[in-house]
């Protein structure tokens, strides 16, 4: 999310970045979801890419919202006519706010994807199966907390780390490319392990819309804790961390590259 672009331009860049990231990393997302729900894994590409359409719409729209909202919040924090770098807490607060708002779109789209991954079927039929408010909003709170911290992890943490490394260790990190690797590792670590318990609860709730095992958010948390204590909340974390490190680095690179390609005049 760049302060050099307007909300529409940030939204466009975010949508393109989100779609590219999902298409490349969908198999890791599938593996994470299956492990969280105690389902068997597969190497069948048809199953690995189940729900990829809904997930591309999900990530495209969520990243679009996160970029545009985050950019708008940054401009609001900086103020009109003022040129300064955001403080670390301001950068993180903008990311958290943008992520929370994006969950209103992302949560129901993830519900469609998870139902397709569990049961197969086409998108239209899946939408019909979840077309009631009590089902469509299932897992929203978990998704909102996760998206808030995830957005902070990939939009706010990497610029902070990159800037700090380049200023304090200029001889070692003499380019953004070199600083991007540790920035992605730290951003992915932050985004993954702080948010994973909420993601596990959300995934279990959305995979069980019939409520045969998992009820409310607190009921689901109690069941998971009873099943395996704290480690139960981190099922699939290895796949998710792997995806997030790659995604954070990818999105950090894409947002810096695609903006100038699509809107060169804004970066002159």
Long-range contacts (C-beta under 8 A, 24 or more apart in sequence): 1-66, 1-67, 1-68, 1-70, 1-71, 1-74, 1-94, 1-98, 1-155, 1-255, 2-71, 2-255, 2-259, 2-266, 3-71, 3-74, 3-75, 3-78, 4-259, 4-266, 4-267, 5-71, 5-259, 5-263, 5-266, 6-71, 7-68, 7-71, 7-72, 8-68, 9-259, 9-262, 9-263, 9-266, 10-67, 10-68, 10-70, 10-71, 10-72, 11-64, 11-65, 11-67, 11-68, 12-64, 12-262, 13-67, 13-255, 13-258, 13-259, 13-262, 14-60, 14-63, 14-64, 14-65, 14-66, 14-67, 14-68, 14-255, 15-60, 15-61, 15-63, 15-64, 16-60, 16-254, 16-258, 16-262, 17-63, 17-67, 17-250, 17-251, 17-254, 17-255, 17-258, 18-56, 18-59, 18-60, 18-61, 18-62, 18-63, 18-64, 19-56, 19-59, 19-60, 20-250, 20-254, 21-59, 21-63, 21-247, 21-250, 21-251, 21-254, 22-52, 22-55, 22-56, 22-58, 22-59, 22-60, 23-52, 23-56, 24-246, 24-250, 25-243, 25-246, 25-247, 26-52, 26-55, 28-239, 28-240, 28-242, 28-243, 28-246, 29-55, 29-239, 29-243, 30-117, 31-236, 31-239, 32-236, 32-237, 32-239, 32-240, 32-243, 33-114, 33-117, 33-203, 33-207, 33-236, 34-117, 34-236, 35-235, 35-236, 35-239, 36-199, 36-200, 36-203, 36-204, 36-235, 36-236, 37-118, 37-203, 37-204, 37-207, 38-235, 39-118, 47-117, 50-113, 50-116, 50-117, 50-120, 51-112, 51-113, 51-114, 51-115, 51-116, 51-117, 52-113, 53-123, 54-109, 54-110, 54-112, 54-113, 54-116, 54-123, 54-126, 55-109, 55-110, 55-113, 57-109, 58-105, 58-106, 58-109, 58-110, 58-113, 59-106, 61-102, 61-105, 61-106, 61-109, 62-102, 62-103, 62-105, 62-106, 62-109, 62-147, 63-102, 63-251, 65-98, 65-101, 65-102, 65-105, 66-95, 66-98, 66-99, 66-102, 66-147, 66-151, 66-155, 67-98, 67-155, 67-255, 69-97, 69-98, 69-101, 69-102, 70-94, 70-95, 70-97, 70-98, 70-151, 70-155, 73-97, 73-98, 85-163, 88-160, 91-156, 91-159, 91-160, 92-152, 92-156, 92-157, 92-160, 94-155, 94-156, 95-148, 95-151, 95-152, 95-153, 95-155, 95-156, 95-157, 96-148, 96-149, 96-151, 96-152, 96-156, 97-148, 98-151, 98-155, 99-144, 99-147, 99-148, 99-149, 99-150, 99-151, 99-152, 100-144, 100-147, 100-148, 102-147, 102-151, 103-140, 103-143, 103-144, 103-146, 103-147, 103-148, 104-140, 106-143, 106-147, 107-137, 107-139, 107-140, 107-143, 107-144, 107-202, 108-136, 108-137, 110-139, 110-143, 110-202, 110-206, 111-135, 111-136, 111-138, 111-139, 111-206, 111-209, 114-203, 114-206, 114-207, 115-206, 115-207, 115-209, 118-207, 129-209, 130-209, 135-209, 138-205, 138-206, 138-209, 139-201, 139-202, 139-203, 139-205, 139-206, 139-217, 141-217, 142-198, 142-199, 142-201, 142-202, 142-205, 142-217, 143-198, 143-202, 145-195, 145-198, 146-195, 146-198, 146-199, 146-202, 149-190, 149-191, 149-194, 149-195, 150-191, 150-195, 150-244, 152-190, 152-191, 153-187, 153-188, 153-190, 153-191, 153-192, 153-194, 153-195, 153-244, 153-248, 154-187, 154-188, 154-191, 154-244, 154-247, 154-248, 154-251, 154-252, 155-251, 157-183, 157-186, 157-187, 157-190, 157-191, 157-248, 158-183, 158-184, 158-186, 158-187, 158-248, 158-252, 159-183, 159-252, 161-186, 161-187, 162-252, 176-256, 180-249, 180-252, 180-253, 181-249, 183-248, 183-249, 183-252, 184-245, 184-246, 184-248, 184-249, 184-252, 185-245, 187-244, 187-248, 187-252, 188-241, 188-244, 188-245, 188-246, 188-247, 188-248, 188-249, 189-241, 189-245, 191-244, 191-248, 192-237, 192-240, 192-241, 192-244, 193-234, 193-237, 193-241, 196-233, 196-234, 196-236, 196-237, 196-240, 197-221, 197-233, 197-234, 199-240, 200-224, 200-232, 200-233, 200-234, 200-235, 200-236, 201-233
